[in-house]
Amino acid sequence: MAVQQLSSALHAPAHPMAKPGFGKRAAPDEEPRRGRDFAHLPKREAAIAGYVDRLPEGADISIKTLAREVEGYGQCAIGTILRSLSKAGHLRRVRRQVADAEGARWVFRCFFTRTARSDAWWAAFLNGDVPQSGMADPAPVEEPETRGHDALARLGRHQPELALSALECKALADVAGEWFRRGATETQIVRAVGTLLPDVVEYPFGFVRKRLLKKMPPEPPAPVQGRYIMECTDCHAPGPPESLPGGLCRICRSEPYVADDDRLSADLVRGKADRLREAVRAYRISGPGRGGG
């Protein structure tokens, strides 16, 4: 593609905004903008990525709008490019249910980041966690039993009369770990077990076990299952992040279906059918002469 066309892609004026609450959203914790942010991408993908990166929050980055606003790119080409950006970790399409005066409704957004992210990063982010930067997977979380064992091993430093042996710490690790599973901190465990001690603690193991069980905090309420529902970047079929590697469903990744049941889910069928109908309508409107992929 000519340099002139690429230049026009990066300088399209007055890009339209989506409806309030919709459109582009920047993912958090991006690296500072540099001249070669998208040098790892093919030329046309890099051009569109650079263009989208410079659009403001809430900009309409749907296939139709990008094809209309960026000279030299048809809807088929834009769809292919967005699919490639999704695979490279720069883009995820999501939906979220919100409630307002008009009742509950779905809001659709596209998160974009100039810093490529892994599938694990996107899954953590869309579920409300604070993910790490870059392509590295989130750091592994220490198991509650391990945290419980370590907390008990350190207990004797705060209260020497409650010092436990290695075997005793191991035996109580699961009980102490349950405190961490319920959101407690090590400081809370130490205070619950080591406050207002009797003059003599004859049997530290039994004493610590009894207090851990007696003062166990309540179970937390059931967590909200993610802030967003991810959608396939290509056909918009919804699904959990683990079923959409690269932001794409199995069909759009062109992978064979391997299962005992050959039936496809209704969401995938509807999403694919909508995409095919949209492609037919776009072809009828623009014709084969419009710039495509």
C-alpha positions as CSV (number, residue, x, y, z in Angstrom):
1,M,0.0,0.0,0.0
2,A,1.3,3.4,-0.9
3,V,2.9,5.6,1.7
4,Q,0.3,8.3,0.9
5,Q,-2.5,6.0,1.9
6,L,-0.8,5.1,5.1
7,S,-0.3,8.7,5.9
8,S,-3.9,9.5,5.4
9,A,-4.9,6.6,7.7
10,L,-2.9,8.3,10.5
11,H,-4.3,11.8,10.1
12,A,-8.0,11.3,9.4
13,P,-9.7,14.5,10.8
14,A,-12.6,14.7,13.3
15,H,-13.1,11.0,13.9
16,P,-16.7,10.4,15.2
17,M,-17.4,9.5,18.8
18,A,-19.5,6.6,19.9
19,K,-22.6,7.0,22.1
20,P,-21.9,8.0,25.7
21,G,-20.6,4.9,27.5
22,F,-19.6,3.1,24.3
23,G,-16.6,3.1,22.0
24,K,-12.9,2.9,22.6
25,R,-11.4,2.5,26.1
26,A,-7.7,2.6,26.8
27,A,-6.4,-0.3,28.9
28,P,-4.5,0.7,32.0
29,D,-0.7,0.9,32.7
30,E,0.4,1.3,29.1
31,E,4.0,2.0,28.2
32,P,4.8,5.6,27.1
33,R,4.1,6.3,23.4
34,R,7.2,5.8,21.2
35,G,7.7,6.0,17.5
36,R,8.0,2.2,17.0
37,D,5.2,1.0,19.2
38,F,3.8,-1.1,16.4
39,A,6.9,-2.0,14.5
40,H,6.3,-5.7,15.2
41,L,3.1,-5.6,13.2
42,P,2.6,-5.8,9.4
43,K,2.5,-2.4,7.7
44,R,-1.2,-1.9,7.4
45,E,-1.9,-3.3,10.9
46,A,0.7,-0.9,12.3
47,A,-1.0,2.0,10.4
48,I,-4.4,1.3,11.8
49,A,-3.1,0.5,15.3
50,G,-1.3,3.9,15.3
51,Y,-4.4,5.6,14.2
52,V,-6.6,4.0,16.8
53,D,-4.0,4.6,19.5
54,R,-4.3,8.3,19.0
55,L,-8.1,8.4,19.1
56,P,-9.6,9.8,22.3
57,E,-11.6,7.8,24.8
58,G,-15.1,7.0,23.5
59,A,-14.2,7.2,19.8
60,D,-16.2,4.9,17.6
61,I,-13.8,2.2,16.4
62,S,-16.4,-0.1,14.8
63,I,-15.6,-1.7,11.5
64,K,-18.1,0.5,9.7
65,T,-16.8,3.7,11.1
66,L,-13.1,2.9,10.6
67,A,-13.8,1.9,7.0
68,R,-15.7,5.1,6.4
69,E,-13.2,7.4,8.0
70,V,-9.9,5.9,6.9
71,E,-9.2,6.3,3.2
72,G,-8.2,3.2,1.3
73,Y,-9.6,0.6,3.7
74,G,-12.9,-1.2,3.2
75,Q,-14.8,-3.1,5.8
76,C,-13.3,-6.5,4.9
77,A,-9.8,-5.0,5.3
78,I,-10.6,-3.3,8.6
79,G,-12.2,-6.5,10.0
80,T,-9.1,-8.5,9.1
81,I,-6.8,-5.9,10.6
82,L,-8.8,-5.7,13.9
83,R,-8.7,-9.5,14.1
84,S,-4.9,-9.4,13.7
85,L,-4.6,-6.7,16.4
86,S,-6.7,-8.9,18.7
87,K,-4.4,-11.9,18.1
88,A,-1.4,-9.7,18.8
89,G,-2.8,-8.6,22.2
90,H,-3.7,-5.0,21.4
91,L,-7.5,-5.2,21.3
92,R,-10.4,-6.9,23.1
93,R,-14.1,-6.4,22.5
94,V,-16.3,-6.7,25.6
95,R,-19.8,-6.1,26.9
96,R,-21.0,-5.0,30.3
97,Q,-24.5,-4.8,31.8
98,V,-25.3,-1.4,33.4
99,A,-28.3,-0.1,35.2
100,D,-29.7,3.4,34.8
101,A,-33.0,5.2,34.9
102,E,-34.1,3.3,31.8
103,G,-33.3,-0.1,33.4
104,A,-30.6,-2.6,32.7
105,R,-28.9,-2.5,29.3
106,W,-25.8,-3.8,27.7
107,V,-22.9,-1.5,26.9
108,F,-20.3,-2.6,24.3
109,R,-16.7,-1.4,24.4
110,C,-13.4,-2.1,22.7
111,F,-10.3,-1.9,25.0
112,F,-7.2,-1.0,23.1
113,T,-3.6,-0.9,24.4
114,R,-0.4,0.1,22.5
115,T,1.4,-2.3,24.9
116,A,0.6,-5.8,23.7
117,R,-0.9,-8.1,26.4
118,S,-1.1,-11.8,27.0
119,D,-4.4,-13.7,27.3
120,A,-3.8,-14.1,31.0
121,W,-3.4,-10.3,31.4
122,W,-6.6,-9.6,29.6
123,A,-8.5,-12.3,31.7
124,A,-7.2,-10.7,34.9
125,F,-8.1,-7.2,33.8
126,L,-11.6,-8.0,32.6
127,N,-12.3,-9.8,35.9
128,G,-11.5,-6.8,37.9
129,D,-7.9,-7.6,39.1
130,V,-5.0,-5.3,38.8
131,P,-2.8,-6.9,36.1
132,Q,0.9,-6.5,35.5
133,S,2.3,-4.6,32.6
134,G,3.5,-6.1,29.3
135,M,3.1,-9.6,27.9
136,A,4.2,-11.4,31.2
137,D,1.5,-13.5,32.8
138,P,0.3,-12.4,36.2
139,A,2.7,-13.5,39.0
140,P,1.5,-16.7,40.6
141,V,-0.5,-16.2,43.8
142,E,0.8,-18.0,46.9
143,E,-1.5,-20.8,48.1
144,P,-3.5,-20.0,51.3
145,E,-2.1,-23.1,53.0
146,T,1.5,-21.9,52.3
147,R,0.6,-18.4,53.6
148,G,-1.0,-20.0,56.7
149,H,2.1,-22.2,57.4
150,D,4.4,-19.2,57.1
151,A,2.2,-17.1,59.3
152,L,2.2,-19.7,62.0
153,A,6.0,-20.2,61.7
154,R,6.4,-16.5,62.3
155,L,3.9,-16.4,65.2
156,G,6.6,-17.4,67.7
157,R,8.5,-14.2,66.9
158,H,5.6,-12.1,68.2
159,Q,4.5,-14.4,71.0
160,P,7.4,-16.8,72.1
161,E,5.0,-18.8,74.3
162,L,3.0,-19.7,71.1
163,A,6.0,-21.0,69.1
164,L,5.1,-24.1,67.1
165,S,7.2,-26.9,65.7
166,A,7.5,-27.5,61.9
167,L,5.1,-30.4,62.1
168,E,2.6,-28.4,64.2
169,C,2.7,-25.5,61.6
170,K,2.1,-28.0,58.8
171,A,-0.8,-29.6,60.7
172,L,-2.5,-26.2,61.2
173,A,-1.6,-24.7,57.8
174,D,-5.0,-25.5,56.3
175,V,-6.9,-23.9,59.2
176,A,-4.7,-20.7,59.1
177,G,-5.0,-20.8,55.3
178,E,-8.8,-20.6,55.6
179,W,-8.3,-17.2,57.2
180,F,-6.5,-16.0,54.1
181,R,-9.1,-17.5,51.8
182,R,-11.7,-15.4,53.7
183,G,-9.7,-12.2,53.2
184,A,-7.8,-11.9,56.5
185,T,-4.2,-10.7,56.8
186,E,-1.4,-12.1,58.8
187,T,-1.6,-9.2,61.2
188,Q,-5.2,-10.1,62.0
189,I,-4.2,-13.7,62.6
190,V,-1.5,-12.7,65.0
191,R,-3.8,-10.4,66.9
192,A,-6.6,-13.0,67.1
193,V,-4.4,-15.7,68.4
194,G,-1.9,-13.7,70.5
195,T,-4.1,-11.1,72.3
196,L,-5.0,-11.5,76.0
197,L,-2.9,-14.7,76.5
198,P,-3.2,-16.6,79.8
199,D,-0.3,-16.5,82.2
200,V,0.9,-19.9,81.1
201,V,0.2,-21.6,77.7
202,E,0.9,-25.2,78.5
203,Y,-0.1,-26.6,75.1
204,P,0.6,-24.1,72.3
205,F,-0.7,-26.3,69.5
206,G,-4.1,-26.9,71.0
207,F,-4.4,-23.2,72.1
208,V,-3.6,-21.8,68.7
209,R,-5.9,-24.3,66.9
210,K,-8.8,-23.5,69.3
211,R,-8.4,-19.7,68.7
212,L,-8.0,-20.0,65.0
213,L,-11.3,-22.0,64.8
214,K,-13.2,-19.9,67.4
215,K,-12.3,-16.5,65.9
216,M,-12.5,-17.6,62.2
217,P,-13.8,-14.6,60.2
218,P,-17.0,-15.1,58.2
219,E,-17.0,-16.2,54.6
220,P,-17.0,-13.3,52.2
221,P,-20.0,-12.8,49.9
222,A,-19.9,-14.4,46.5
223,P,-17.7,-12.4,44.2
224,V,-19.1,-10.7,41.1
225,Q,-18.3,-12.8,38.1
226,G,-16.1,-10.3,36.3
227,R,-16.8,-6.8,35.3
228,Y,-17.0,-7.6,31.6
229,I,-18.1,-10.4,29.3
230,M,-15.5,-10.8,26.5
231,E,-16.7,-11.1,22.9
232,C,-15.1,-12.5,19.8
233,T,-13.4,-9.5,18.0
234,D,-14.6,-10.9,14.7
235,C,-18.1,-12.3,15.1
236,H,-19.0,-10.8,18.5
237,A,-19.9,-14.2,20.0
238,P,-19.7,-13.9,23.9
239,G,-17.7,-16.2,26.0
240,P,-15.2,-16.5,28.9
241,P,-11.7,-15.4,28.3
242,E,-10.3,-19.0,28.3
243,S,-12.6,-19.8,25.3
244,L,-11.4,-16.8,23.3
245,P,-7.6,-16.9,23.1
246,G,-6.4,-14.0,21.1
247,G,-9.9,-12.5,21.6
248,L,-11.3,-14.9,18.9
249,C,-13.7,-17.8,19.1
250,R,-12.8,-21.2,17.8
251,I,-14.7,-20.7,14.5
252,C,-12.9,-17.4,13.8
253,R,-9.6,-19.0,14.6
254,S,-10.4,-21.6,12.0
255,E,-9.9,-24.4,14.5
256,P,-11.7,-27.7,14.1
257,Y,-14.4,-28.5,16.7
258,V,-13.3,-31.5,18.9
259,A,-16.0,-32.7,21.2
260,D,-18.5,-35.6,21.7
261,D,-21.3,-33.3,20.7
262,D,-21.1,-31.7,17.3
263,R,-23.7,-29.1,18.0
264,L,-22.5,-25.4,18.2
265,S,-23.7,-23.1,20.9
266,A,-26.5,-20.8,20.0
267,D,-24.4,-17.7,20.7
268,L,-21.7,-18.8,18.3
269,V,-24.2,-19.5,15.6
270,R,-26.0,-16.2,16.0
271,G,-22.7,-14.3,16.1
272,K,-21.4,-15.9,12.9
273,A,-24.8,-15.5,11.1
274,D,-24.9,-11.8,12.0
275,R,-21.3,-11.3,10.7
276,L,-22.2,-13.0,7.4
277,R,-25.3,-10.9,7.0
278,E,-23.3,-7.8,7.7
279,A,-20.6,-8.8,5.1
280,V,-23.3,-9.3,2.5
281,R,-24.9,-6.0,3.2
282,A,-21.5,-4.2,3.1
283,Y,-20.7,-5.9,-0.3
284,R,-24.0,-4.8,-1.7
285,I,-23.5,-1.2,-0.6
286,S,-19.9,-0.7,-1.5
287,G,-19.5,-3.2,-4.3
288,P,-16.3,-5.1,-5.2
289,G,-14.5,-2.0,-6.3
290,R,-14.3,-0.5,-2.7
291,G,-10.8,-0.9,-1.1
292,G,-10.8,-4.2,0.7
293,G,-8.4,-6.8,2.2
